[in-house]
Amino acid sequence: MSRGIDPRAAVDQAFREHALVLGGLAALGRVSDEVVWQLAHSLRASRIRALRRLRIPMLAGGDAGVDCRPHPAIAQFLRSLGER
């Protein structure tokens, strides 16, 4: 019997992918820092709402393990994955 996908892992992976897309746009220099920070803040809030809807408790810690240096707002968002 398969236990299936961990819901928290699925949510975090989806938001990680979205953050990396945003980071790619920021790397092109076509999005201002202010916009990137606001989008990262909105992504974090959206992730928290998704976890709450699924009734998943948020745990502290968790580094996203990104190899390259993303925009600081994206890096901050990725570090926040797994936080309360």
CORVENHU-V901943 format. One record per residue. N is the residue number from 1. SS is DSSP state (H for helix, E for strand, C for the rest). PHI is phi in whole degrees, 0 to 359 (NA if undefined). PSI is psi in radians with two decimals (* if undefined). Layout:
[[N:SS:PHI:PSI] [N:SS:PHI:PSI]]
This chain:
[[1:C:NA:2.30] [2:C:274:2.42] [3:C:276:-0.23] [4:C:82:-3.07] [5:C:279:2.45] [6:C:291:2.13] [7:H:302:-0.70] [8:H:296:-0.76] [9:H:297:-0.69] [10:H:295:-0.77] [11:H:297:-0.84] [12:H:298:-0.71] [13:H:295:-0.71] [14:H:298:-0.79] [15:H:289:-0.57] [16:H:298:-0.77] [17:H:296:-0.72] [18:H:296:-0.72] [19:H:296:-0.68] [20:H:291:-0.59] [21:H:298:-0.82] [22:H:299:-0.73] [23:H:299:-0.63] [24:H:295:-0.71] [25:H:295:-0.72] [26:H:296:-0.65] [27:H:295:-0.49] [28:C:287:-0.24] [29:C:78:0.30] [30:C:262:0.02] [31:C:232:2.27] [32:C:291:2.72] [33:H:303:-0.71] [34:H:300:-0.75] [35:H:294:-0.74] [36:H:297:-0.78] [37:H:300:-0.76] [38:H:295:-0.73] [39:H:295:-0.72] [40:H:297:-0.72] [41:H:299:-0.77] [42:H:295:-0.68] [43:H:299:-0.78] [44:H:298:-0.78] [45:H:297:-0.71] [46:H:295:-0.71] [47:H:297:-0.76] [48:H:299:-0.76] [49:H:298:-0.72] [50:H:297:-0.78] [51:H:296:-0.69] [52:H:295:-0.71] [53:H:299:-0.62] [54:C:276:-0.03] [55:C:58:0.75] [56:C:258:2.10] [57:C:293:2.48] [58:C:266:2.30] [59:C:255:2.67] [60:C:282:2.75] [61:C:94:-3.03] [62:C:100:1.86] [63:C:264:2.41] [64:C:287:-0.30] [65:C:70:0.60] [66:C:284:2.28] [67:C:283:-0.65] [68:C:265:2.98] [69:C:267:1.76] [70:C:281:3.02] [71:C:308:2.48] [72:H:306:-0.63] [73:H:294:-0.68] [74:H:290:-0.74] [75:H:300:-0.74] [76:H:297:-0.75] [77:H:298:-0.81] [78:H:298:-0.67] [79:H:294:-0.49] [80:H:283:-0.24] [81:C:300:2.23] [82:C:97:-0.14] [83:C:281:2.86] [84:C:280:*]]
